[in-house]
Amino acid sequence: MKTKRLIETLERVDTWPAHAQDELAEIVLDIDAGLKDVVYEATPEELEGIDRGLRDAAEGRFATDEEVEATFAKFRRK
């Protein structure tokens, strides 16, 4: 069973570029996993990134406000 809102949304998604549809699919899979009480297991690459971030934080290395703003600006809709 699909709600009317979901049906309308999926019709819009059909017009999206492939990369946007793939991004939505990842979000949907995350939601689905949460509904099934699946425990997320990080990849080795993700674990390395987490460890790197924890080391940087322990050493007091953080992004400046300008670096954070520049990063967010890349993802904002224009």
Secondary structure, DSSP 4 states (H G I P E B T S, - for coil): ---HHHHHHHHHHTTS-HHHHHHHHHHHHHHHHHHTTPPP---HHHHHHHHHHHHHHHTT----HHHHHHHHHHHS--
